[in-house]
Amino acid sequence: MAKDEKKQVEAIEQITKSMDSLINDTSVPKNVRSAVTEAKTKLNAEGDYTVRISAAIYNIDYVSSDINLPPQARTVIWNILSMLESIKD
């Protein structure tokens, strides 16, 4: 496994843990938890990293501006988006 690939795998594991915390947080609206779950599924699917990461970014970005999102969850979502963007290329 190449050094860059190992970094991506470690970053994806960290992102997945952050996603799990949102998915299990009952203060987060159901539609947001559903979108995060879908993004997690896409991120951990088989295939090209760039495609998987882009699909996850799309799902997360879609709900990042949800008006019902609690402030602490919004911060986690922004962190996830930042981590995904940093490993995208």
C-alpha positions, -999 to +999 in steps of 0.1 A: +000+000+000+014+034-010+021+061+015-006+084+001-031+056-001-024+047+036-031+083+046-064+083+027-074+051+044-066+066+078-085+098+070-115+078+058-115+059+090-115+092+110-142+106+088-163+075+093-160+078+131-172+115+128-201+103+106-211+077+131-212+103+159-237+123+138-257+092+128-261+082+165-269+117+177-307+119+182-306+158+183-297+157+146-327+158+123-336+125+107-331+138+071-295+149+080-287+115+097-301+098+066-279+119+043-248+112+065-256+075+064-258+075+026-226+095+024-209+070+047-221+041+025-208+058-006-175+066+010-169+030+021-180+015-012-157-002-037-143+019-065-122+049-072-113+071-042-121+104-060-156+092-071-164+079-036-152+111-019-170+133-043-203+114-038-199+117+000-191+155-003-222+160-024-244+143+002-229+160+032-228+194+015-265+191+007-275+190+043-248+213+057-271+243+055-302+226+070-318+253+092-328+227+119-292+215+123-279+220+159-247+241+161-225+213+173-236+190+145-230+218+120-194+220+132-189+183+128-204+184+093-180+213+084-151+193+098-161+162+078-164+183+046-130+198+053-114+164+058-130+150+026-118+180+006-083+176+019-080+140+007-100+144-025-071+150-049 
